[in-house]
Amino acid sequence: MSLKERIYLPAILGGMKITFSHFFKKPVTTAYPEKKREFSPVYRGRHVLKRDEEGRERCTACGLCALACPAEAITMIAAERKPGEENLYREEKYAENYEINMLRCIFCGMCEEACPKEAIFLTDRLVLPEQERRDFVYGKDRLVESVENRIDISKRQIKKYTIEK
C-alpha cells in the first residue's frame, strides 16, 4: 500500500463529502399522527364488505373469495334468508359468519377479483395494531360497512369495458 492509502485521508474526506451532501437534503420521514402519508390509488389495505344502494349486504356466500385466497385467510358459513329479512340481504343465501384472519392475509387482492357480486374490496385504510391475536380475526361486525358511513371504493371497482364495432 502507498503512503496515501495507509493514512486513509482520501477515504475519510470522501466519506465526509457524502455525509455533508446528505446533511442538507429534505428528510423523508413523516410525523405520523399529525401528518398522514398519501397512499397510491391502488394501495391494498383493510377489507370492507360492501352494501348495495338499498343498504343490503352484497355478499351471497358463494365462497369464491375464500377459494381464491392463497393464504387461506377467509372463512365463511352460509345460511338461507328467512322471511322478513329481504331488506337485509340481496339473495336467498348470505354469509351468516364471515371472517378474515388479518395475520394470515397477504393483501394480494385476489378476493376482490374473484367476487362476482363486487362485495369485498380492499380499502386505503390501515389495519390497526392490536394486543391479542384473536383481535386480528375480523368478523362481519368489523368488515361490513355501515349504512351511514359508506366507504368510497370507486378507484378500486372493476371498469366495464365495451367493445366498439
C-alpha positions as CSV (number, residue, x, y, z in Angstrom):
1,M,0.0,0.0,0.0
2,S,1.2,3.5,-0.7
3,L,1.6,6.1,2.0
4,K,-1.5,7.9,0.7
5,E,-3.6,4.7,1.1
6,R,-2.1,3.9,4.5
7,I,-3.1,7.2,6.2
8,Y,-6.8,6.8,4.9
9,L,-7.1,10.6,4.5
10,P,-8.7,10.4,1.0
11,A,-11.2,7.8,2.1
12,I,-12.1,9.9,5.2
13,L,-12.6,13.0,3.1
14,G,-14.7,11.1,0.6
15,G,-16.9,9.8,3.4
16,M,-17.3,13.3,4.9
17,K,-18.2,14.6,1.4
18,I,-21.1,12.1,1.1
19,T,-22.2,12.8,4.7
20,F,-22.3,16.5,4.2
21,S,-24.2,16.1,0.9
22,H,-27.0,14.1,2.7
23,F,-27.0,16.5,5.7
24,F,-28.7,19.3,3.7
25,K,-31.3,17.2,1.9
26,K,-35.0,17.1,2.9
27,P,-35.8,14.4,5.4
28,V,-38.1,11.5,4.1
29,T,-39.7,10.7,7.5
30,T,-43.2,11.8,8.3
31,A,-44.5,12.9,11.7
32,Y,-47.3,10.3,11.6
33,P,-50.1,11.2,13.9
34,E,-50.0,14.8,12.9
35,K,-49.3,14.4,9.2
36,K,-50.7,11.4,7.3
37,R,-48.9,9.9,4.3
38,E,-50.6,9.8,0.9
39,F,-51.2,6.3,-0.4
40,S,-51.2,5.2,-4.0
41,P,-54.7,4.8,-5.6
42,V,-54.0,1.0,-5.9
43,Y,-52.9,0.6,-2.3
44,R,-54.5,-2.5,-0.7
45,G,-55.4,-2.1,3.0
46,R,-58.2,-3.2,5.2
47,H,-61.1,-5.1,3.8
48,V,-64.7,-4.0,3.6
49,L,-67.9,-5.9,2.7
50,K,-70.0,-3.5,0.7
51,R,-73.7,-2.9,0.8
52,D,-75.9,-2.2,-2.3
53,E,-77.8,1.1,-2.9
54,E,-80.7,-0.1,-0.7
55,G,-78.4,-0.9,2.3
56,R,-78.5,-4.7,1.8
57,E,-75.4,-6.8,2.1
58,R,-74.0,-7.7,-1.3
59,C,-72.2,-10.9,-0.3
60,T,-74.1,-14.1,-1.3
61,A,-71.7,-16.5,0.4
62,C,-70.6,-18.1,-2.8
63,G,-67.2,-18.8,-1.3
64,L,-65.1,-17.8,-4.4
65,C,-63.2,-15.3,-2.3
66,A,-62.2,-18.0,0.2
67,L,-61.2,-20.3,-2.7
68,A,-59.1,-17.6,-4.4
69,C,-57.3,-16.6,-1.2
70,P,-53.7,-18.1,-1.4
71,A,-53.2,-17.6,2.3
72,E,-56.5,-19.3,3.3
73,A,-57.3,-16.3,5.5
74,I,-61.1,-16.2,4.7
75,T,-63.7,-18.4,6.2
76,M,-67.4,-18.2,6.0
77,I,-70.6,-20.1,6.9
78,A,-73.5,-19.7,4.5
79,A,-77.2,-19.5,5.6
80,E,-80.5,-19.1,3.9
81,R,-82.5,-15.9,4.2
82,K,-85.6,-16.2,6.4
83,P,-88.9,-14.5,5.6
84,G,-88.8,-10.8,6.7
85,E,-85.1,-10.4,6.0
86,E,-85.5,-9.2,2.4
87,N,-84.3,-5.8,3.4
88,L,-81.0,-7.2,5.0
89,Y,-79.7,-9.5,2.2
90,R,-79.9,-9.3,-1.6
91,E,-80.1,-13.0,-2.4
92,E,-81.7,-16.1,-0.8
93,K,-78.2,-17.1,0.5
94,Y,-76.0,-14.9,2.7
95,A,-72.9,-15.2,4.8
96,E,-74.0,-15.8,8.3
97,N,-70.4,-15.8,9.6
98,Y,-67.7,-14.2,7.5
99,E,-64.2,-13.9,9.0
100,I,-60.8,-12.7,7.7
101,N,-57.6,-13.5,9.7
102,M,-55.6,-10.4,9.1
103,L,-52.4,-12.1,10.4
104,R,-52.7,-14.6,7.5
105,C,-53.8,-12.2,4.9
106,I,-51.2,-11.1,2.4
107,F,-53.3,-8.3,0.9
108,C,-53.0,-9.6,-2.6
109,G,-56.4,-8.6,-3.8
110,M,-57.4,-12.0,-5.2
111,C,-60.6,-12.0,-3.1
112,E,-61.9,-8.8,-4.6
113,E,-61.0,-10.0,-8.1
114,A,-62.8,-13.3,-7.5
115,C,-66.0,-11.8,-6.1
116,P,-68.8,-11.9,-8.8
117,K,-71.0,-9.5,-6.8
118,E,-68.3,-6.9,-6.1
119,A,-69.0,-7.4,-2.4
120,I,-65.4,-7.3,-1.0
121,F,-62.9,-4.6,-1.6
122,L,-59.5,-3.6,-0.1
123,T,-59.6,0.0,1.0
124,D,-57.0,2.6,1.7
125,R,-57.4,2.2,5.4
126,L,-54.7,0.7,7.7
127,V,-55.1,-2.4,9.8
128,L,-54.7,-1.1,13.3
129,P,-52.3,-2.8,15.8
130,E,-53.8,-5.0,18.5
131,Q,-52.5,-6.7,21.6
132,E,-54.1,-10.1,21.2
133,R,-54.0,-12.5,18.2
134,R,-57.8,-13.1,18.4
135,D,-58.4,-9.4,17.8
136,F,-56.9,-9.7,14.3
137,V,-59.7,-12.1,13.2
138,Y,-62.2,-9.6,11.7
139,G,-65.8,-10.7,11.6
140,K,-68.8,-9.1,9.9
141,D,-69.1,-6.6,12.8
142,R,-65.8,-5.0,11.6
143,L,-66.0,-5.8,7.9
144,V,-69.5,-4.7,6.8
145,E,-69.7,-1.0,6.1
146,S,-72.3,0.9,8.0
147,V,-75.3,2.4,6.1
148,E,-74.5,5.9,7.4
149,N,-70.7,5.8,6.7
150,R,-70.1,4.5,3.2
151,I,-66.6,3.8,2.1
152,D,-65.6,5.1,-1.3
153,I,-64.0,2.3,-3.4
154,S,-64.6,3.9,-6.8
155,K,-60.9,3.8,-7.6
156,R,-60.8,0.0,-7.0
157,Q,-64.0,-1.0,-8.8
158,I,-63.7,-3.0,-12.0
159,K,-64.2,-0.8,-15.0
160,K,-66.7,-2.1,-17.5
161,Y,-65.2,-2.2,-20.9
162,T,-67.3,-2.3,-24.1
163,I,-66.1,-3.4,-27.4
164,E,-67.0,-0.9,-30.2
165,K,-67.6,-2.3,-33.6
